[in-house]
Amino acid sequence: MSRPLHGGNLRWAADIAGCSPSCILDFSASINPLGPPKSAITAIQTHLDTLTAYPDPSYQSICQVLSEVHRLPIDWFLPGNGSAELLTWACRDLAQLAWTGVLTPAFADYQRALKAFKAQIRPLPVDLSQIHQQSSSDLIEQALQGASQFADSAQAGLLLNNPHNPTGGLVSISQIEPFLEQFSLVVVDEAFIDFLPANADYSLISKVQDFPNLIILRSLTKFYSLPGLRLGYAVGHPDQLQRWQQCRDPWSVNSLAVMAGIAVLEDQAFQNKTLSWLPPVRTELMQGLVDLGAYPLEGAANFLLVQTKVSVPMLQELLLKHHRILIRDCLSFPELGDQYFRIAVRTQAENQRLLTALTDCLPQLSV
């Protein structure tokens, strides 16, 4: 089996570790370890009878809840089969433009979706050689400043994620807003933004009614630990979303995903629990990595990008064979090379298990 481009490939990891996939402790996929919420499981169990009927193709029920959560009219939302499906449609629109600016390193699916429609990609490099002197957020801001210098940006698009993947850095609304005036289409992937504190004002959803050239992509699988269910949504001008709806396959979101989505969107207790849990556990994990001689970037999401002095593919293999732990190598980010890895923030006990395993494996590669 070939090396995976994404995290969470437990079959590949289990083949290396020589065990069942269920025995792997997965740090490679940035999924909330506190979920799935009981509300989602209950919603699925109590709506099994819906499997005998086709879903409502307009998804009015979940769009109504999204409307209440985000205080926007119902037709400004489009649910999708994970945010990945909606990214594909956004990239189809971006490909119609002269070029699309993408911060690099970037989530591998951006390249996949843009290249599928033969888009012209213009990289906006984040200079990670300066990461020891400046924060990832500052370096992202500098990369974006480079985009503002292009004279032909009025015929171009911009694809961003906030928080940035893989660094976890943030871009403020005020930093992005000038690009909404400058570029023909701006797509902001907010897949990890739910992990920010409730009072953190970084989402661009508040700006969609002011800028018809703005599209926001959101995920309901990472924060709520439902990646196997596949559910996300887009926020944007109704005309744009209606064009996507007319072109895509019918019933792309199944009925159980809809009911689980409604349940988790209304699950304030789970949201509060996650937002209370994450900051101290993330800080503790960062300090543990520093104590081992690694360099974790200070990110705002539920994952950490970590720089090391060893070969990460070799470290990944040792961790699997000797500890049944999977970390995410960063080979799918060509700008990073083989001395970076990305890990999810998991429970305190699981994080300690990882640190103990690294204590064992890192010296073997430093000789």
KEKE-3310 file (N, C-alpha, C; in steps of 0.2 Angstrom, whole numbers, plus 5000, padded with zeros to 4 digits):
npx = (5004:5003:5011:5001:4993:4985:4981:4976:4975:4973:4974:4985:4994:4993:4998:5011:5014:5010:4998:4981:4970:4962:4971:4979:4985:4980:4987:4988:4977:4967:4957:4944:4946:4937:4925:4913:4900:4887:4875:4875:4876:4864:4855:4857:4854:4840:4834:4835:4825:4823:4831:4824:4819:4822:4834:4829:4832:4835:4839:4833:4830:4843:4849:4841:4844:4858:4856:4850:4861:4871:4865:4860:4851:4842:4845:4858:4867:4874:4874:4886:4895:4905:4917:4926:4919:4913:4924:4929:4919:4921:4934:4932:4926:4936:4945:4941:4946:4960:4971:4975:4979:4988:4992:5007:5016:5002:4986:4984:4973:4970:4978:4974:4961:4961:4969:4962:4953:4961:4967:4976:4989:4996:5009:5010:5022:5025:5037:5045:5058:5060:5053:5058:5060:5049:5031:5020:5008:5012:5021:5012:5004:5014:5016:5004:5004:5012:5003:4995:5003:5001:4997:4987:4977:4963:4957:4958:4959:4958:4963:4962:4966:4960:4960:4977:4982:4997:5002:4994:4992:4984:4974:4968:4951:4952:4964:4961:4951:4954:4958:4946:4941:4950:4952:4944:4937:4936:4940:4938:4944:4937:4939:4945:4941:4931:4938:4943:4943:4927:4925:4933:4936:4937:4931:4925:4912:4903:4905:4900:4888:4891:4900:4899:4908:4914:4917:4914:4920:4915:4918:4910:4915:4928:4928:4918:4921:4917:4922:4920:4907:4905:4902:4899:4898:4895:4896:4889:4885:4868:4865:4877:4879:4867:4870:4880:4873:4864:4873:4879:4879:4863:4856:4868:4871:4868:4854:4856:4867:4863:4854:4862:4871:4862:4860:4873:4876:4867:4872:4877:4883:4893:4901:4906:4913:4923:4930:4935:4943:4954:4964:4973:4978:4984:4994:5002:5006:5014:5024:5030:5035:5045:5053:5059:5067:5062:5053:5039:5027:5017:5001:4984:4974:4968:4979:4997:5011:5027:5044:5059:5075:5078:5074:5058:5050:5057:5056:5042:5040:5047:5039:5027:5030:5036:5027:5015:5009:5003:5009:5008:5017:5025:5027:5018:5017:5027:5036:5040:5048:5057:5058:5048:5034:5016:5004:4989:4981:4977:4969:4975:4981:4984:4992:5003:5007:5012:5023:5031:5034:5041:5052:5058:5061:5067:5081:5086:5087:5095:5108)
npy = (4994:5011:5026:5036:5052:5059:5061:5048:5036:5021:5008:5007:5011:5000:4989:4992:4992:4979:4974:4975:4988:4994:4994:5005:5020:5035:5049:5056:5061:5076:5075:5078:5071:5070:5067:5056:5067:5062:5066:5066:5052:5048:5054:5048:5035:5036:5040:5030:5025:5034:5030:5023:5032:5045:5058:5075:5085:5099:5101:5108:5107:5106:5117:5127:5126:5130:5143:5149:5148:5155:5167:5171:5172:5157:5153:5155:5145:5129:5112:5099:5084:5082:5095:5093:5090:5102:5110:5106:5111:5124:5126:5123:5135:5144:5140:5145:5158:5169:5166:5157:5162:5153:5150:5143:5131:5120:5113:5097:5094:5105:5107:5095:5098:5110:5107:5097:5104:5111:5123:5138:5140:5150:5151:5157:5159:5154:5159:5148:5147:5157:5154:5153:5165:5173:5173:5160:5166:5179:5177:5171:5182:5190:5183:5184:5198:5198:5194:5205:5213:5210:5215:5210:5205:5207:5199:5187:5173:5169:5157:5152:5146:5146:5143:5141:5127:5118:5125:5131:5144:5160:5172:5188:5196:5209:5208:5200:5206:5217:5210:5205:5216:5217:5205:5193:5182:5175:5162:5155:5143:5137:5125:5122:5131:5131:5127:5137:5149:5154:5168:5173:5182:5178:5172:5174:5173:5183:5193:5189:5193:5206:5204:5197:5190:5181:5166:5154:5139:5126:5113:5099:5088:5087:5095:5089:5075:5066:5060:5049:5051:5061:5077:5094:5112:5125:5143:5157:5168:5166:5164:5159:5147:5140:5138:5128:5118:5114:5108:5098:5080:5073:5072:5072:5072:5062:5056:5052:5059:5072:5073:5070:5081:5092:5089:5091:5104:5110:5107:5113:5110:5100:5108:5118:5110:5105:5117:5121:5111:5110:5121:5120:5107:5107:5116:5109:5098:5104:5109:5097:5092:5102:5100:5088:5092:5095:5106:5113:5122:5136:5135:5138:5129:5112:5104:5102:5108:5101:5103:5094:5086:5075:5061:5061:5051:5039:5040:5039:5026:5019:5023:5017:5003:5000:5006:5007:5019:5032:5045:5060:5062:5075:5075:5077:5090:5099:5109:5107:5096:5082:5083:5088:5085:5082:5083:5078:5085:5076:5066:5070:5058:5051:5059:5059:5046:5047:5056:5048:5038:5045:5049:5037:5034:5045:5046:5035:5039:5049:5046)
npz = (5000:4996:5002:5012:5007:5016:5033:5045:5039:5044:5040:5032:5042:5051:5044:5044:5057:5061:5066:5071:5064:5073:5084:5083:5089:5084:5079:5068:5061:5063:5074:5085:5101:5111:5106:5096:5100:5111:5108:5094:5091:5097:5089:5076:5079:5082:5071:5061:5053:5043:5032:5023:5014:5002:5005:5009:4995:4996:5009:5020:5034:5041:5036:5041:5054:5053:5049:5060:5069:5063:5060:5047:5032:5026:5013:5011:5014:5010:5012:5012:5006:5016:5019:5009:4997:4994:4992:4980:4971:4974:4969:4956:4951:4954:4945:4933:4933:4930:4937:4953:4969:4982:4998:5003:5013:5009:5012:5005:4997:4991:4980:4973:4970:4963:4952:4946:4938:4930:4934:4936:4946:4958:4969:4986:4996:5013:5023:5032:5036:5045:5056:5069:5073:5071:5073:5067:5062:5060:5049:5040:5037:5031:5019:5013:5011:5000:4990:4988:4979:4966:4950:4942:4950:4950:4941:4947:4959:4976:4988:5004:5020:5037:5054:5048:5039:5037:5048:5059:5061:5062:5053:5053:5052:5048:5041:5030:5023:5014:5003:4998:4992:4982:4974:4962:4967:4983:4993:5008:5019:5033:5041:5054:5062:5073:5084:5090:5104:5110:5110:5101:5086:5071:5060:5044:5041:5044:5035:5023:5017:5013:5003:4989:4982:4991:4998:5011:5018:5029:5041:5048:5054:5060:5073:5079:5078:5067:5055:5047:5043:5035:5032:5029:5026:5015:5015:5007:4993:4988:4974:4969:4977:4972:4959:4961:4967:4957:4948:4954:4960:4965:4981:4989:5003:5016:5025:5038:5041:5040:5051:5062:5061:5063:5077:5083:5080:5089:5101:5114:5126:5123:5114:5123:5132:5124:5121:5133:5137:5127:5126:5138:5138:5125:5127:5137:5130:5120:5128:5132:5120:5117:5128:5124:5114:5102:5090:5092:5083:5088:5087:5083:5082:5084:5082:5080:5072:5070:5071:5068:5071:5065:5053:5048:5042:5046:5059:5061:5056:5067:5078:5075:5073:5086:5096:5091:5087:5077:5068:5058:5044:5034:5021:5010:5010:5000:5003:5016:5018:5025:5039:5047:5057:5059:5072:5080:5094:5108:5121:5138:5143:5132:5125:5133:5132:5119:5120:5129:5120:5110:5117:5118:5105:5098:5102:5096:5082:5082:5083)
capx = (5000:5007:5011:4995:4993:4981:4981:4970:4975:4974:4975:4992:4998:4993:5002:5018:5014:5009:4993:4974:4969:4959:4976:4983:4983:4981:4989:4989:4971:4966:4950:4943:4946:4931:4918:4908:4895:4882:4869:4875:4875:4857:4851:4858:4850:4833:4832:4837:4819:4824:4835:4820:4817:4828:4834:4826:4837:4836:4842:4830:4831:4849:4850:4837:4848:4863:4853:4850:4868:4875:4861:4860:4845:4843:4848:4865:4870:4874:4877:4890:4897:4911:4919:4930:4915:4912:4930:4929:4915:4924:4940:4930:4925:4942:4949:4938:4949:4966:4975:4973:4984:4987:4997:5011:5013:4995:4982:4985:4967:4969:4981:4970:4954:4963:4972:4957:4950:4967:4968:4983:4991:5001:5010:5011:5026:5026:5044:5046:5064:5060:5049:5061:5061:5042:5025:5017:5003:5016:5023:5006:5003:5019:5015:4998:5006:5015:4998:4993:5007:5000:4993:4982:4973:4956:4954:4961:4956:4962:4961:4965:4962:4960:4967:4981:4985:4998:5005:4989:4992:4978:4973:4962:4947:4955:4970:4959:4946:4957:4958:4939:4940:4955:4951:4937:4934:4940:4937:4941:4942:4937:4938:4947:4939:4927:4942:4945:4938:4920:4925:4938:4933:4941:4927:4923:4905:4900:4906:4897:4882:4894:4905:4896:4914:4917:4914:4917:4919:4916:4918:4907:4918:4934:4927:4913:4923:4913:4925:4917:4900:4906:4897:4902:4894:4897:4892:4890:4879:4863:4866:4883:4877:4862:4874:4883:4867:4861:4878:4882:4875:4858:4857:4875:4872:4864:4849:4858:4872:4859:4851:4868:4873:4857:4861:4879:4876:4863:4875:4881:4887:4899:4905:4909:4918:4929:4934:4938:4948:4959:4970:4978:4981:4989:5000:5006:5009:5019:5030:5033:5039:5051:5058:5062:5072:5058:5051:5032:5024:5012:4995:4977:4969:4969:4985:5003:5016:5033:5050:5063:5082:5078:5070:5052:5048:5060:5053:5035:5040:5049:5033:5022:5033:5037:5023:5008:5007:5004:5010:5007:5023:5023:5029:5013:5019:5033:5040:5042:5053:5056:5060:5042:5028:5010:5001:4983:4981:4973:4968:4981:4985:4986:4998:5009:5009:5016:5029:5035:5036:5046:5058:5061:5063:5071:5088:5089:5088:5100:5115)
capy = (5000:5017:5031:5041:5059:5062:5057:5044:5029:5016:5001:5008:5011:4994:4985:4993:4990:4972:4974:4977:4995:4996:4995:5010:5026:5039:5056:5059:5065:5081:5074:5079:5065:5070:5065:5060:5068:5057:5069:5064:5045:5047:5057:5043:5029:5037:5041:5025:5024:5038:5026:5020:5037:5049:5064:5081:5088:5106:5101:5113:5106:5108:5124:5131:5127:5134:5150:5151:5148:5161:5173:5173:5169:5150:5151:5157:5139:5123:5107:5095:5078:5084:5101:5091:5090:5109:5113:5104:5115:5131:5126:5124:5142:5147:5138:5150:5164:5169:5162:5157:5162:5148:5150:5136:5125:5120:5106:5094:5093:5111:5105:5090:5101:5115:5104:5094:5109:5114:5130:5141:5141:5155:5150:5162:5155:5156:5158:5145:5147:5162:5152:5153:5172:5176:5168:5158:5171:5185:5174:5171:5189:5193:5180:5188:5205:5197:5194:5212:5217:5208:5220:5207:5201:5208:5194:5181:5171:5168:5151:5153:5142:5150:5143:5139:5120:5114:5128:5133:5151:5164:5178:5192:5198:5215:5206:5197:5211:5221:5205:5205:5221:5216:5198:5192:5177:5173:5156:5154:5136:5137:5119:5121:5137:5129:5125:5144:5151:5157:5175:5174:5184:5177:5169:5178:5172:5190:5197:5186:5197:5212:5203:5192:5186:5178:5159:5151:5132:5124:5106:5097:5082:5087:5097:5084:5069:5062:5060:5044:5052:5066:5082:5101:5116:5131:5149:5161:5171:5161:5163:5155:5141:5137:5135:5122:5113:5112:5104:5092:5075:5074:5069:5071:5072:5057:5058:5052:5064:5078:5073:5071:5088:5096:5088:5093:5111:5113:5104:5118:5107:5097:5114:5121:5105:5105:5123:5121:5105:5111:5125:5118:5101:5108:5119:5104:5094:5108:5109:5091:5092:5106:5096:5082:5094:5096:5113:5114:5129:5138:5135:5140:5123:5106:5101:5105:5106:5100:5103:5090:5086:5068:5059:5059:5044:5034:5041:5037:5019:5017:5024:5012:4996:4999:5009:5007:5026:5035:5053:5063:5065:5081:5074:5079:5097:5099:5115:5106:5091:5076:5084:5090:5080:5085:5078:5080:5086:5071:5067:5070:5052:5049:5064:5057:5040:5049:5059:5043:5034:5049:5048:5030:5033:5050:5045:5030:5042:5055:5044)
capz = (5000:4995:5008:5011:5007:5021:5040:5047:5035:5049:5037:5030:5048:5054:5040:5046:5064:5062:5071:5068:5064:5080:5090:5082:5092:5079:5080:5061:5059:5068:5075:5092:5104:5115:5102:5094:5105:5112:5104:5087:5091:5098:5083:5071:5081:5083:5064:5056:5049:5037:5027:5018:5010:4999:5009:5006:4991:4998:5016:5023:5041:5043:5034:5046:5060:5052:5048:5067:5072:5060:5059:5040:5029:5025:5007:5011:5016:5006:5015:5007:5008:5019:5016:5003:4991:4992:4990:4973:4967:4974:4964:4949:4950:4954:4939:4928:4933:4927:4942:4960:4974:4987:5003:5004:5012:5009:5012:4998:4993:4987:4973:4969:4967:4958:4946:4942:4933:4926:4937:4936:4953:4960:4976:4991:5001:5020:5024:5038:5039:5050:5061:5076:5075:5071:5074:5061:5060:5056:5043:5035:5035:5026:5013:5010:5008:4993:4985:4986:4975:4959:4947:4939:4954:4949:4937:4950:4965:4982:4992:5010:5026:5043:5055:5042:5039:5043:5054:5064:5062:5061:5049:5056:5047:5045:5036:5024:5020:5008:4997:4996:4987:4976:4970:4959:4971:4989:4996:5015:5022:5040:5044:5061:5066:5078:5090:5093:5109:5108:5109:5095:5081:5065:5055:5039:5039:5046:5029:5016:5014:5011:4998:4985:4979:4996:5000:5017:5019:5036:5042:5055:5055:5064:5079:5082:5078:5063:5048:5043:5041:5029:5033:5029:5023:5012:5016:5002:4990:4986:4967:4968:4979:4968:4953:4963:4968:4950:4944:4958:4961:4969:4988:4991:5010:5018:5030:5045:5042:5042:5058:5067:5060:5067:5084:5086:5080:5095:5107:5117:5131:5120:5112:5129:5135:5120:5121:5140:5137:5122:5127:5143:5135:5120:5130:5140:5124:5117:5132:5132:5114:5118:5133:5120:5109:5096:5090:5090:5081:5092:5083:5087:5081:5088:5080:5081:5067:5074:5067:5072:5068:5062:5047:5051:5039:5050:5066:5060:5056:5073:5082:5073:5075:5093:5100:5088:5087:5070:5067:5051:5041:5030:5014:5006:5009:4998:5006:5023:5018:5030:5046:5050:5057:5062:5077:5083:5101:5110:5128:5142:5144:5125:5123:5137:5129:5113:5123:5131:5114:5107:5122:5116:5098:5095:5103:5091:5076:5083:5084)
cpx = (5004:5006:5005:4997:4990:4983:4975:4970:4977:4976:4983:4996:4999:4997:5009:5019:5013:5003:4986:4974:4966:4965:4980:4981:4985:4981:4989:4983:4969:4958:4949:4942:4940:4925:4919:4903:4890:4875:4869:4873:4867:4853:4851:4853:4842:4830:4834:4831:4819:4828:4831:4817:4823:4828:4831:4832:4839:4839:4839:4831:4837:4851:4846:4841:4854:4862:4853:4856:4871:4871:4861:4854:4847:4846:4855:4870:4869:4877:4881:4892:4904:4913:4923:4926:4914:4918:4931:4925:4918:4930:4938:4929:4931:4946:4947:4942:4956:4971:4972:4979:4983:4993:5001:5016:5006:4992:4982:4979:4966:4972:4977:4964:4956:4965:4967:4953:4955:4968:4975:4984:4997:5003:5012:5015:5026:5033:5045:5053:5065:5056:5051:5061:5054:5037:5023:5012:5006:5018:5018:5004:5008:5018:5009:4999:5009:5009:4995:4997:5005:4995:4987:4977:4965:4953:4956:4957:4961:4959:4965:4962:4964:4957:4971:4983:4991:5001:5000:4989:4986:4979:4967:4958:4949:4961:4967:4954:4948:4957:4951:4938:4944:4954:4944:4933:4939:4937:4941:4939:4943:4936:4940:4945:4935:4931:4945:4941:4932:4921:4930:4935:4937:4937:4925:4916:4901:4900:4903:4892:4885:4898:4902:4902:4917:4913:4918:4915:4920:4915:4914:4910:4924:4932:4922:4915:4919:4915:4922:4910:4900:4900:4901:4897:4897:4893:4894:4884:4874:4864:4872:4882:4872:4865:4877:4878:4864:4866:4880:4877:4869:4859:4864:4876:4866:4859:4852:4863:4868:4856:4857:4871:4869:4859:4867:4879:4872:4866:4880:4886:4894:4904:4909:4915:4924:4934:4937:4944:4955:4965:4975:4982:4986:4995:5005:5009:5015:5025:5034:5037:5045:5056:5062:5067:5068:5056:5044:5030:5018:5006:4989:4972:4971:4974:4991:5008:5023:5039:5055:5070:5083:5074:5063:5049:5051:5057:5046:5035:5042:5043:5028:5024:5033:5032:5015:5005:5008:5004:5009:5014:5020:5026:5024:5013:5026:5038:5043:5048:5051:5058:5054:5037:5022:5006:4994:4984:4975:4972:4975:4985:4987:4992:5004:5012:5014:5023:5034:5038:5042:5052:5062:5064:5067:5078:5090:5090:5093:5107:5119)
cpy = (5006:5022:5035:5048:5062:5058:5052:5037:5024:5009:5001:5007:5004:4989:4985:4990:4982:4971:4975:4985:4998:4997:5001:5016:5032:5047:5060:5063:5069:5081:5075:5073:5064:5067:5058:5061:5063:5060:5067:5056:5044:5049:5051:5037:5030:5039:5036:5023:5029:5035:5024:5026:5041:5055:5070:5085:5095:5106:5106:5113:5108:5115:5129:5132:5131:5142:5153:5152:5154:5167:5176:5169:5162:5149:5153:5151:5133:5117:5102:5088:5079:5091:5099:5092:5098:5112:5111:5109:5122:5131:5126:5131:5146:5146:5142:5156:5164:5165:5162:5157:5157:5149:5143:5137:5125:5113:5103:5094:5100:5110:5101:5094:5106:5112:5100:5098:5113:5122:5132:5143:5145:5154:5156:5159:5158:5154:5155:5144:5153:5160:5153:5161:5176:5171:5166:5163:5177:5183:5173:5178:5192:5189:5183:5195:5204:5197:5200:5216:5215:5213:5217:5203:5202:5203:5187:5179:5170:5162:5151:5148:5146:5146:5139:5132:5120:5118:5130:5140:5154:5170:5182:5194:5204:5214:5204:5202:5215:5216:5204:5210:5220:5210:5197:5187:5175:5167:5155:5147:5137:5131:5118:5127:5136:5128:5132:5145:5155:5164:5177:5176:5184:5174:5175:5178:5179:5194:5194:5190:5204:5211:5197:5187:5182:5171:5156:5143:5130:5116:5105:5090:5082:5089:5092:5077:5064:5062:5055:5046:5057:5071:5089:5105:5122:5137:5154:5164:5165:5159:5158:5148:5137:5134:5128:5116:5110:5108:5098:5086:5076:5070:5067:5070:5067:5059:5057:5057:5071:5078:5073:5078:5093:5095:5091:5101:5114:5110:5108:5115:5104:5103:5117:5116:5105:5111:5124:5116:5107:5115:5123:5112:5102:5112:5114:5100:5098:5108:5103:5090:5096:5103:5091:5085:5096:5104:5113:5121:5130:5140:5136:5134:5117:5101:5105:5103:5106:5099:5099:5090:5079:5067:5057:5053:5039:5034:5038:5029:5016:5017:5018:5005:4995:5001:5009:5014:5029:5043:5054:5065:5071:5081:5076:5087:5098:5104:5113:5100:5085:5077:5088:5085:5084:5080:5082:5081:5081:5071:5067:5064:5049:5053:5061:5050:5042:5052:5053:5039:5038:5049:5042:5031:5039:5049:5040:5033:5047:5053:5045)
cpz = (5000:5001:5007:5011:5013:5028:5040:5043:5040:5046:5035:5036:5051:5050:5042:5053:5065:5066:5067:5068:5070:5085:5089:5086:5087:5080:5073:5059:5065:5070:5083:5096:5109:5112:5099:5100:5105:5109:5097:5086:5092:5092:5077:5073:5081:5076:5059:5051:5043:5031:5022:5013:5007:5004:5005:5002:4993:5005:5020:5031:5044:5041:5038:5052:5059:5051:5055:5070:5070:5059:5052:5037:5027:5019:5006:5013:5011:5010:5010:5010:5011:5016:5009:4996:4989:4990:4983:4969:4968:4969:4957:4947:4950:4948:4933:4928:4931:4931:4949:4965:4980:4992:5003:5009:5013:5010:5005:4994:4989:4980:4969:4966:4962:4951:4942:4937:4929:4928:4937:4943:4954:4967:4980:4996:5008:5021:5031:5040:5044:5056:5068:5078:5075:5072:5067:5058:5057:5050:5037:5032:5030:5019:5009:5007:5001:4988:4983:4981:4967:4956:4944:4943:4954:4945:4940:4956:4970:4986:4998:5015:5033:5049:5049:5044:5034:5049:5060:5065:5060:5057:5052:5050:5044:5040:5029:5020:5014:5002:4994:4991:4981:4972:4968:4964:4977:4992:5003:5018:5029:5044:5051:5065:5072:5085:5093:5099:5106:5106:5104:5089:5074:5059:5050:5037:5040:5039:5022:5013:5011:5004:4994:4982:4985:4998:5006:5017:5026:5036:5048:5057:5060:5072:5083:5081:5074:5056:5044:5041:5036:5029:5033:5026:5020:5014:5011:4999:4987:4978:4966:4971:4975:4962:4955:4964:4962:4947:4948:4958:4966:4976:4990:4999:5012:5024:5037:5046:5044:5049:5063:5067:5064:5075:5087:5085:5086:5101:5110:5122:5128:5117:5118:5132:5131:5121:5128:5140:5133:5124:5132:5141:5130:5122:5133:5135:5121:5121:5133:5126:5115:5123:5129:5115:5102:5096:5087:5088:5086:5088:5087:5086:5086:5085:5080:5075:5071:5070:5072:5068:5065:5056:5050:5048:5044:5057:5066:5060:5063:5078:5081:5075:5082:5098:5097:5088:5080:5071:5060:5049:5036:5023:5009:5005:5007:5001:5013:5023:5023:5037:5050:5051:5060:5066:5079:5091:5104:5118:5132:5142:5137:5123:5127:5134:5122:5115:5125:5125:5110:5111:5120:5109:5095:5096:5098:5084:5076:5083:5078)
residu = (MET:SER:ARG:PRO:LEU:HIS:GLY:GLY:ASN:LEU:ARG:TRP:ALA:ALA:ASP:ILE:ALA:GLY:CYS:SER:PRO:SER:CYS:ILE:LEU:ASP:PHE:SER:ALA:SER:ILE:ASN:PRO:LEU:GLY:PRO:PRO:LYS:SER:ALA:ILE:THR:ALA:ILE:GLN:THR:HIS:LEU:ASP:THR:LEU:THR:ALA:TYR:PRO:ASP:PRO:SER:TYR:GLN:SER:ILE:CYS:GLN:VAL:LEU:SER:GLU:VAL:HIS:ARG:LEU:PRO:ILE:ASP:TRP:PHE:LEU:PRO:GLY:ASN:GLY:SER:ALA:GLU:LEU:LEU:THR:TRP:ALA:CYS:ARG:ASP:LEU:ALA:GLN:LEU:ALA:TRP:THR:GLY:VAL:LEU:THR:PRO:ALA:PHE:ALA:ASP:TYR:GLN:ARG:ALA:LEU:LYS:ALA:PHE:LYS:ALA:GLN:ILE:ARG:PRO:LEU:PRO:VAL:ASP:LEU:SER:GLN:ILE:HIS:GLN:GLN:SER:SER:SER:ASP:LEU:ILE:GLU:GLN:ALA:LEU:GLN:GLY:ALA:SER:GLN:PHE:ALA:ASP:SER:ALA:GLN:ALA:GLY:LEU:LEU:LEU:ASN:ASN:PRO:HIS:ASN:PRO:THR:GLY:GLY:LEU:VAL:SER:ILE:SER:GLN:ILE:GLU:PRO:PHE:LEU:GLU:GLN:PHE:SER:LEU:VAL:VAL:VAL:ASP:GLU:ALA:PHE:ILE:ASP:PHE:LEU:PRO:ALA:ASN:ALA:ASP:TYR:SER:LEU:ILE:SER:LYS:VAL:GLN:ASP:PHE:PRO:ASN:LEU:ILE:ILE:LEU:ARG:SER:LEU:THR:LYS:PHE:TYR:SER:LEU:PRO:GLY:LEU:ARG:LEU:GLY:TYR:ALA:VAL:GLY:HIS:PRO:ASP:GLN:LEU:GLN:ARG:TRP:GLN:GLN:CYS:ARG:ASP:PRO:TRP:SER:VAL:ASN:SER:LEU:ALA:VAL:MET:ALA:GLY:ILE:ALA:VAL:LEU:GLU:ASP:GLN:ALA:PHE:GLN:ASN:LYS:THR:LEU:SER:TRP:LEU:PRO:PRO:VAL:ARG:THR:GLU:LEU:MET:GLN:GLY:LEU:VAL:ASP:LEU:GLY:ALA:TYR:PRO:LEU:GLU:GLY:ALA:ALA:ASN:PHE:LEU:LEU:VAL:GLN:THR:LYS:VAL:SER:VAL:PRO:MET:LEU:GLN:GLU:LEU:LEU:LEU:LYS:HIS:HIS:ARG:ILE:LEU:ILE:ARG:ASP:CYS:LEU:SER:PHE:PRO:GLU:LEU:GLY:ASP:GLN:TYR:PHE:ARG:ILE:ALA:VAL:ARG:THR:GLN:ALA:GLU:ASN:GLN:ARG:LEU:LEU:THR:ALA:LEU:THR:ASP:CYS:LEU:PRO:GLN:LEU:SER:VAL)
# end
